[in-house]
């Protein structure tokens, strides 16, 4: 098996307002290099969480010693929910074999 073909990491997004979890918020994930091409689109559960979203990452070897290769993949995460201002987090880093956590607080729409 090619060691470069199956490296992945996970991202779990947690969405809240100022006081409590937001269920049914929409999370859209795209590569930073292709922000208009959505790779994943999921909704948060009643706890405001997506659960683990598996995303491609560079080989683990890139993280083990200094090299010219970037050791992580960069993603943009767009979060939206009815009645709240949309948020975009750019450059979320996903490393091979790691679980990333992105916490977002959405502000009510005016």
N, C-alpha and C positions, 0 to 999 in steps of 0.2 A: 504494500500500500504506500502511496506517495505521502510522505510526511507533511507536504505543503497543501494537501487538498482538503483536509478535514479539521483544521484548527478553528476552534470557535471559543467564544466567551459568552457570558450571559449578562443581560441588563434587566434590572427590576426597577420600574418607575413607581414612585409613590406620590399621589396627588392629594393635596388638602387645600382648604381655604384657610382663613385665619383660625378657625375653631375645630374643624372636623374633616374626616376623609371625604373625598368626592368620588362617588360611584358614577360609572358610565362616562367618565372623561375619555376622550379619544386621544390616543397616542399614535403619532405617525413618525416612523424612523426612516431616514435616508442617509446615504453616504455623504460626507461633507463635500466631496468632489462632484456629486450629482444630487443637489438638494431638491430637485423637482421630481426625482424618481423614487417613489415611496417603496421601501423594501418590506416593511411590516406596518400593519395598522391593527391596533388592539384597543380594547376598552378596559378601564379599571373595574375591579370588583367592588363589593359593598364596603371593603376596607380601604378603598382608594389605591389598590395595588394592581399591577399588571401580572405579577408572577414573573418567572424567568423567561426572557425573550432571547432565544439563541441567535447570535450574530457572528459573522465571519471575523476572524482575527488572524494576524500574521503568525508564523510559526513561533512556538515557545522559545526556540533557540535564539531568536532576536532579542529576547528579554534577559538572556543569561550572561551576555558579555557585550562590551561596547562594539558597535558595528555601525555602518552607515545606513542600515535598514531601520526603518521606524518600527518599534516593537509593539505598536498598537494600531487598531483601526479607528478612524474618527467618524462619528455619526452626528447628525443633527436630529434633535428630538422636538417635535411640535406637539404641544398639549392644548387641547381645547375642550370646553364644556359649556353648555347653554347657560347664559347669565354671567359668564366670566370672561375676562380678557384673555386672549390667546397668548401663550408663551412659547418661545423657541429657545432651546438650549443648543448652542453650536459647539462642536468639537468634543462631544462625549467620547471618552477613550475606553476601548474594549481590548483587553489583553487575553491571550490564549489561556483557556482553563480557569479564568477568574470570573467571579460574580460581581458585577458592578451595580451600584445603587445610585439612583438619581431621584432626589426629593424635590418636589415643586410645590410652591404655594401660589395658587391662582387668586387674582384680585377680582372682585365683582365688577361687572360692566357698569359704566356710569349711566 
